Amino acid sequence: MNFNSLVLKIASRCNLNCSYCFMYNLGDTTYKKQPKFMSPEVVDNLIEKTKEYIEKYNKKQFSFIFHGGEPLLASKDFFIEFVSKVKKNQHDLTNVSFSFDIQTNGVLLDKSWIKLFKELNISPSISVDGTKKAHDMYRVDHKGNGSYDSVFKSVKLLKSEMNFADIACVVNINESPEEIYKSFKEMNASYVNFLIPDYTHDNFPFDKNKTLMADWLIDLFEIWIRDSKRFKIPLFLGLLNSFMRINENAKNESTVLVIETNGEIEAIDSLKACGQGFTKTGLNIKDNSFQDIENTSLGKLYFNDLNTKLCKQCLECPLNEICKGGRLVHRHSKVNGFNNPSVYCNDLIKLIAHLQKFFISCYPELHEKENIEPINPIDIINYLSSFTDNSNSPYKKELEFFSEESLVATV
């Protein structure tokens, strides 16, 4: 088991009501049974279990990510006390460095919060979906009002006060990449983590034979790569690094464990999109260690087999070392569990092919030396079409552990 971060659901409610939110609007209503805020008892338990985990696995770096709901609904005293408790325990650990991050919708962000972040060395990231049109299409409050104007001000304030502005943006293909990019330039963003929307095979709203997501991202890439003063986009940087066989130490979904407000231990919460109670393990930080999640079916796949146990189509794909099958949530269906390719499979193939073509143009000698041919996405898609039946996957049993029948049994 190897994870380096805890996502802490310190608040289980939100002051926004984003229509695509996997926490509240994709079918899982278990948040209603959660306490609104994380208690001091849960904090004490998770810090103690974190200490045990670090000592057992000799971790040198570990991060806490404050999340929600909306984490700024918690009091400032919560953050002060949490960081203080971590630092007290740090004295008993050797050669470990802690970091603190927070993901906020930005609506409540002001100078007093930023002052606190500076004092506690907490790094904030704000969720913004680009332009006012794209953002307010989904990111609305509980009265249906858009939140862009207040969030835009928060990003500008963050940049002026902390000299950086990290942003998480869910891709909205109904707005032009050019306008989205221009908007982030106006915000003076430092880093924009573009997130592909979390859909499964059961609720995917697009035609899987089309490549609308790839076309949008390719247009964005062309705008970005031509900008000499570009901000960082980890999606593109990660793919380009993969062509250089460089592995960044970025947080990916299998290096993160989630702790709910009541102390429940879960895998990444985007899997809530798979169905009611899907991420529930029956484990709690009070009575269980982090390692106990490996004894659950979901935990075993999530931490040990995420990028190795793939469906037949993915195993036969020449690009699986780069895309690694895509995100776990994007592979799921109620009938076959995870025994499917990503709903964005064709998009990933086309996007990877485009970036590889750019990379070859930058380093032609390297590819001539290694005799690497440009990827033809149409050839790969046509080749993989013969593997659409994944019944012969060598990992069929493991990948189907959450079929429609077993899912009903667990809820």
N, C-alpha and C positions, 0 to 999 in steps of 0.2 A: 504494500500500500504506500502510495507516495502522493501526498498533497501538501501544498505550501501556504494555503490561504483558507480562512474561514469567512464565509459570507454570513453576517449577523443580521437577522431580521429583527431589528430592535423596535420597529413599529409595524404592526400588521394592518394598519389602515392608511389611506392616502387621501390627500386633499384634491387630487385629480381623479378622473375616471376615463383613462385612455381606453379606447375601444378595442385595441389589439393586445391589451395587457394580459399576460399569461397568469398573473396572480389573481385577477378578478373577473376577467371577461372571456375566458376560453374554456369554461365548463367546470372548473374546480372551485368549489365554494367552501373548502375546508378552512379558509381564513376566518370565517365567521365564528369558528370554535376556538380561535386563538385569542389569548389576552392581547389587549391593544398595545401594550408595551412590554419589553423584556424586563424582568424583575432583577433586583440585586442578587437574589439566590441563584438564578440561572447564570448571571455573569460570573459569580464566584465559582460555580461548577465548571463552566466552560474554560475559565482561565486555569483551573487546576488540571483539567483533562488536557489542555493545550501544553501545559508544563510537562506532564507525563509523556505525551506524544513526542515532544521535542527531545526530551532526554533519551527516550527509547530509540529514536531514529537519527539522533545526532544532527538535527536540523540546524543550519547556520543562518537561515533567513525565514521569517514567517510574517504573514500580513493578516490584518483584520480589516474586513471590508464592511462598513456600516451600510445597511440596505433596508428596504422596506417592502411594501408600502412606501411611505415617505419618511426617511430617518430624521428629518428636521422637525417632525412633529414631537420627537422626544425632547426632553429638556437639555439645556446646556450642561446642567450638573451631571447628567448621565455620562456625557462624553468626558468631562473632567474626572469623574470617579473611575470610569473604565480605564482610561489611559494611566491614571495613578496606580491602579491595582496591577496593571500589566508591568509597569516599571518596577514596582516593589518585588514582583516575582522574578523579574529579569536578573536581580542580584544573585539569585540561586542558580542561574544558568550561565554556562560559559560559552563565549564566542557566538552568541545568537543575536541577530539584529531584527528588531520588530519594526514594521511599518503600518501605517493606518491610512485607509482610503475611505471615501464616502461617495455614494452615488445618489444624487438628489435631482428632483425635477426643477429645482431652482426657484420656485415661486416664493419661498420664504427666505431666500438668501439675502442677507444685508451685511452692512459693515461689521455689526457685532458678531455675526457668525464667522465672517472671514477673519476677524481678529482672534477668535477662539481657535480656528483652524491653524493659524500661524503659531499660536502659543503651544498647541498640542502637537504640532507637526502632522496634521491630517491633510491629505491631498484630496481635494474635491473634484468630481466630474459631474457635469450637468447634462441632463437628457434634453436634446433639442433636435427636432426633425427638419432642420434646414430653414426654409422660407416660412413666412407667416401663413401662407396658404397651405403648405404641406403640414406644418406643425398643428395648426388649429383644425385640420381635417380630422385628427384623431385625439390630440392631447388637450382635452377639455376638462373643465371642472364639473362638479355634480349638478350644476344648473345648465350645462351645455355651452358655457362660454369658453372661448379660446384662451390659452395661457401664454401665447407667444410674446406679447408685448412686455410682460413682467419678466419672462425668462431671458429675453434679449438684453434687458437692462442688467440682469444678474450676471450674464456672461461678460458684458463690458466691465462691470464692477470688479468681477473676479480677475480679469486681465490687468486692470489698473492697480489693484491692491496686491496681487500675488505674482504678477508678471507672467502668468500662464493661464490658459483656459482650455481644459480638456473636456471634450464633448462626446457623448454617445448618441448616435443618430440611427434610428430605424429607417431603412430605405423605403421611400415612397415613390414608386415608379410612375405615379400620376403627376409628379412635378418634374420639371426638366433638371437633369444633372447640372447644367450650366447655371441655372438659377440657385440651386442648392449650394453649389460651390461658391458662387458669388456671395451668397448670404453669409457663409462661414468666414469668407475673407473680410467681409464688413464687420463681423464680430471680432476679427483679429484672433481667430482660434489658433491654438498651438498644436492640437491633436484631435482628430475626429475618428472615432471608432464606428465605422459604418456597419450596422447589424442587419443581416438578412432576416426578414420577419419569420417568426416561429410558427410554422404550419406543419401539420402532419399529413399523411396520405388521406385522412378522413375529412380534413377541412381545408385542403389546399384550394384557393380560389382561382388559380390560373390554369391554363392549358399546359399540361406537362410536356407536350410535344413542341411547344414554343419556348423561346429563350428570352422572355421579356426582362427577367432579372439580369441576365448576362449582358444583354444589349445596353441596359441602363448603366451597369457598372463599367462596361467597356468605354462608353461615352465619358463617364466620370474619370476614368483612368487617363484618357487622352487629354482631357482638360488639365488634370493634375500634373501629369508628367511634363507638360509644356510650360508649366509655371515655375520659374526659377526661384520664386519665394513661396513655394508650396508648404502647407502644413503637413504633419505626419498623418498617414492613413495606414494603420497596421494591417488591414486586409491586403493591400497591395504590397506593402513591404514584406509581409510574411510569405507571400507567393514568390516574390522576386528572390528572397533569401533562400527559398527551397530549391530554386534552380542553381544556386551557388552552394547548395548543401550546407547552409548555415542554419542552425537551430537556435532561435532566440529563446531567452528565458521568460517569455511572456506567459501570463496566466492563461491557460486554456481550461476548457470545461472539466477535464478530468483531474485537475490539480486543485479543485475547489470543493469544499464541503460546506453545507448549509446548516445553520442552527436557527430554528424557528423561535418565536418569542416565548414559547413555553418550554424551550429546551429540546425539542425534537430534533433528531439528527437525520438529515436528508441529503440526497444527491442534488445536483444543480436544479433550480426551481423552474427553468424553462420546460422541464418535463411535465409540469402541471398541465401543459397543453395536451398531454396524452389522455387525460381523463380524470374524473373525480377521484381524489385520494391516491393518485398514481405514485406520488413521491413518498408516501407514508411508509415508514419502515418499522414502526412500533418501538423504536429506540429513543431513549432520552438521555441527555447529557448528565442527568443526576445519577442514573443507575448503570449507564453503559459507557464504554470507551469508544473513541472514534473508530478503532479497528473493528468493532463489532459489525459495522455496516458491510464489511466484506463477507459476512455470513448470510447476507440477504441476496436474493437473486439479482435485484437491480444493482445493488452495491458491487457485486462481483463483476458484472458486466461493465459497469461504469468505471471502476478503478483499475481493473486488470485486463479487460478484453475489449475496451472501447474501440481501439484502432486495429485489432487483430482478428476479432471474430466478426466477419463481414458476410453479407449475402453472396451468393454465387456470382451475381453480376459484378459486384465490387471486387471480388477476388480475381476475376478474369480481366479487370480493367487495368491497362498499363499506366493509368494516372493515379492509382490508389495510394501510392507513396506520397503524393502531393496533397490530394484532397482528403485522404484517410477515411473515405466513405461519407464525408460531410458530418454535420452535427447530428448527435444521437436523436434529438427530437424530430428532425426532418426525415428520419428513416422509419418512423413508427406508423403502424396501422393497427386497428383493433383486431383484425383478422389474423395477420401474420406477425404481430409483435414488431421486433426490429429486423425481421428477415426481409428487408426491402432496401433498395438503393434510396438515396436522398430524393425527396420531391424536387430538389433543385439539381438533379444529376446532369441533365443536358446543359443547364446554365453553367455549372462548375466546369464541365468539359470545355465549353466555348470560351469562358473567361480565362482558364488556364492556358489554352491554346494561344489566345491573343497576347497574354503577357509573356509567354515563351517566345513568341515571334519578336516581340520588342527586345527581349533579353538577348536573343541570338544576334539581332542587329547591333547590339552594343558590344558583344564579345564574339565576333565571328570566328576568330582564331581558336578560341576555346572549344567551340562546338565542332569545328572542322577536325581538331585534334582528337576529340572523343567520338567523332562520327555520329553526332546526334542530329536526327532529322526533325524538321518542324512538325508539330502536331497538326493533324488534319481532323478537326472536330467531327465532321460528317462521317468520316471513315470509322471513328471510334464509336459514335452513336449507332451507326448501322451494325457494327460488329457486336455491340452489347445488346442489341435488340433480340438476339437469339438466346439471351440468358434472362429474359424477363420472368421466366418461371424459376423461382429460387428454391423449389422443393428439394433439389439435390445439394443444397448448401451443406458442407460438412459440419456446420455449426447450427443446423436448423433447430435442434432442441433448445439450445441455449438462447437463440435469437427469438424464439417464439414463446418464451416463458411468460410474456404478458399478451396472450391472445385475448380475443373478445371474451371467451368463456372464463378464463382465469382472472381477467380484470374485474368482471362482475363479481366473482367470488371474493375479491379482496376489498371491495367497497362496503 
